[in-house]
Amino acid sequence: MVEEKVIPIKTQSLSDLIRLAASTMIPHQVVTYLIKFKHKNKVIIGLLGVFRDYYRYYGLPIFYYYSFDETTSPEILNANYVILYSGEEKFEFSKQPKPGISIPIITLFEKPDFIPDNID
């Protein structure tokens, strides 16, 4: 069992999470991806990060996430990518990459131990 856990931070909307993911992308340098897993009848989609440049909290691991009811989001369950369209705040879920910014979604078998159980 992992004693150290990430700090979960739930975004207000899926759009907020997608904007955050897109803002971390640097072409040809950093690969940004989202992780997805089921937990307590919810589908959790999120982004792992590190809290930076804040005094003694430098380096704290953070998990930004948004949760869905698994019965109301079948397109998210089957998606391999989030496609973000440039110039407008519009995105869709897809099985394959498309024109625009394609952010890969990695589906995990189960919730990792380093993510707390109290996420919703």
Stockholm file with secondary structure:
# STOCKHOLM 1.0

chainA/1-120         MVEEKVIPIKTQSLSDLIRLAASTMIPHQVVTYLIKFKHKNKVIIGLLGVFRDYYRYYGLPIFYYYSFDETTSPEILNANYVILYSGEEKFEFSKQPKPGISIPIITLFEKPDFIPDNID
#=GR chainA/1-120 SS CCSSCCEEEECSSHHHHHHHHHHTCBTTTBCCCEEEEEETTEEEEEEEEEECSSGGGTTEEEEEEEEEETTTCHHHHTCSEEEEETTTTEEEEESSCCSSEEEEEEECSSCCTTSCTTCC
#=GC SS_cons         CCSSCCEEEECSSHHHHHHHHHHTCBTTTBCCCEEEEEETTEEEEEEEEEECSSGGGTTEEEEEEEEEETTTCHHHHTCSEEEEETTTTEEEEESSCCSSEEEEEEECSSCCTTSCTTCC
//
